[in-house]
Amino acid sequence: MPDKRRHRGRHPQDDGLFAADQAPALQAAVADLSWLLGRGYAPQSSLKLAGDRYGLTVRQRVAVSRSACSDESLRGRLARRVDVGALAGRELAIDGYNLLITIESALAGGMILGGRDSTVRDLASVHGSYRSMEETTPALALIGRTLDSLGVPSAWWALDSPVSNSGRLKRRMLELAGENGWQWSVELLHDPDKALMADNRPVVSSDSVVLDGCRGWTNLARHIVQGQVSGAWVVDLGADL
């Protein structure tokens, strides 16, 4: 069945699954999973153990998995984090779908997760195909204006070439950049993560693999969601930060 959604909004079950009364169990599960990961236990079995202990649903377990990280990973990520206030004059390397879908989701009222590492993440999935929503152009415009306000002179966007409609999105991004005088370049890559981890520029991403392997990163998504998306629904599962 074709995807006919017009918004990147919240899942119909999220109001109940991530209500305030669910927070203690979810935060405890993140803490338990992080502890297990830090001691070398396999991620899948560790997630099952933590999820079973607190009776979590599949979607809640996904949220816990995306919010947790070992203490070692946490220390490394925080040590390599570049403050958004220090980005003036610096070009950025952007994990395209990662940033864009998070901002789309926030604008549409979707649930945004706050993790242990201070990043924010969405629960949306591309699944090999990307479809523009009503929030796509506003999200790109918001990102562009934010980069301008931070004094970022240019940005290189990496998009996953295997994801369908990446070429169409690239054209829209370049059109919007041209209309606003933004110095953006967009590249379609088979493995954006590898390129981002090898890049010398501060990386914009909340992907755990990228954050653990990159040379430096900046928390642009949180800066935008918390500071510029009025009424954004952020569920903070990293309560120990």
N, C-alpha and C positions, 0 to 999 in steps of 0.2 A: 504494500500500500504506500503510495507516495506521501512524503512529508508535506503537509499543508499548514504547518504551524506558521504564524506570523510573528510570534514573539519568542524570546529566549527566556521565558518566565519560569516561575517556580513549579515544581512537581506537585500534583494535586495532594499528595500525602505529606508534603514537607511541613505544613503547619502543625500537624500532630507529631511527626517524627522528630522535629527539632524545636518543639515548644520548650518554654523555660523549665518545665518540670522534668524534661529529659536531659538537661544539661549536666547534672551531677554524674549520671551514669556514663554519658558520652565522654566527659572529661576524664573520668576514672579509667575508662577503656583506653583512651589515648595515652594516659600515663602508664598503664600496664603494658600496652603494646610497645611503647618506646623503651621501657625497661627490658622487655624480652629481646627486642632488636639489638639493644646495646650489649647483650650477652650472647649474641651469635645465633639465636634461634631463628628458624626459617620463617620468613614473613607470612606465608600462607597459613601455616599451622599456628603461628603466634596470634594472627588475627582471629582465627577460629576460637582459640582459647579465650581471648579477651571478649570476643563477641558473645560466646556462649555464656560466659560468666555473668554478663549483664543483660542477657536476653535480647540482643540487638537484632534488628531486621537487616536484610541484605543492604538496603540503602544506607542505613546507619553505619554499617560496617565499612562501606566504601568511604563514608565521611571520616570515620576514625582512621582508616588506612592512609588517607590523604593528609591527615592532620598530624600524624605521629612521625617521629624520627628519633634515632638513638642520640644519646648525649654527645657522642663523638661527632656525629653529623651536625648536630646543633652548634657545637663549638666552631666547627669548620665553616659552616654557613655564615654565622654571625661575624666571624673574623674576616671573611671576604666581602661582607656587605658594604657597599658604597652608599653613603647617605644621599638622599635626593637633593639635599641642599648643596652638595658638592659636584653637581653635574654640569654646571655652567661651563660652556666651551668644550664639552666632551661629546663625542659621537657615541651613540648607543647601538648595541646589537639586540634586536627584539625577537623573541620567540613569538611569532605572529599569531597563530591560533590561540596559544596559551593566554596571551594578554587580551586579545580581542574578545574572545568568548567570555572571559571573566567580566570585562566591562559591559558587554552586551547583557549578560545575566543580571548584573547589578542594576542596570538601567531599567530592566524589565521587571524588577521586583523579585528576582530569583534569590535563593538562599546562597550566601557566600560564607565560606568557612575561614576562620582564623586559626592558623596552625601554630605548632610549637616554635617554628622558626621565624615567626612574625609575618609570614606571607599570608595572602588571601588566595583562596582557590574556589572554583565553582564545581558543581557536580555534573555539568553538562558533558556530553561525549560527542566526538565527531563521527566515529564509526566509519571512517573511510570516505565520508561525504560531508561537505559543508554547504549549508544553505543560508544565504543572506536573510536576515530578519529585519523588521522595522527598526530595530536598535542598531543595526550594523553601521550605517552612515553616521548617526549621532555618536556612537562609540568611537569611531575613527576620528571624528571631529574633536571630541573631548580629549582624546589622546594627543592629537596634534596641538591643540591649544595649550595643554599642560606642558608638553615639551618646549613650546615657545616660552611659556612663563618661567620655566626652569633654566632657560638660556642654553638649551641643547641645540647646537647648530645643524645637526643632521642625524638621520637614523637609518640603519640598515635592517630591513625586515626579512626574516627567514620563514618561508611557508613550506609545508610538506607537499611535495609534488605528487605523491601517490593519492592525496586527498582530492576527490573530484571537485570541480569548480574553483580550484586554487588559481588557475589562470584568470578566471573572471574576477575573482576578488583582487588579484594583483592589479588588473586594469583599473578597477574602481579606486583602489588606494592611490595609484599614481595620478589618476584624474583629480582626486580630491587634493592631493599634495600640490599639483600644478595650480589648481584654483586658488590655493591659499599661500603659495610661495614657500611651502615646506620642502626642505631638501631630504627627500626620502628615496631610498632605493629598495626594491623588493626582489628577492631571489627565490625561485622554486628549487628546493633541494630534496633529494631522496632521504637524507638523514640530517635534518636540521640540528638535532641534539649534538651530533659530533662536531659540526661546524661551530656551534655556539660555545662548546666547551674549549675549543681551540682558539677562540677569538680573544684578542687583547683588550677589546673595549668592554665597558661594563655591560653586562647582559641583563635584559629584562625577561624574567621567567619565574614561575613558581614550580616548575617541573623538578622533582626531587633528584633525578639523575643529573640534570643540568646544574642544579645548585651544588651538588656534591663534587662535580667535575670541572666547573668553570673557574676562571682566574679571578673573577670579581663579578658581582651582580648588584642590582639596585631594586628596591622594593616599590617600583612605580605603581603597580596595581593597587596596593594598599593605599598609597598616597592619593590616588584618584578616587577609589571607592569611599574611603573614609572622609576625604576632604571635599569632594566635588559631586558626589551622587547623593542628593538629598533623600533621606529616608531609606538608604541602603540597608538591607537586612543581613547583618553580619552575625554569624553564630561563632563565638570565640571558643574553640576547643583547646587552645593553648594557654590555659589559665595559669600555668606556672611561669609565664613570661610577663 
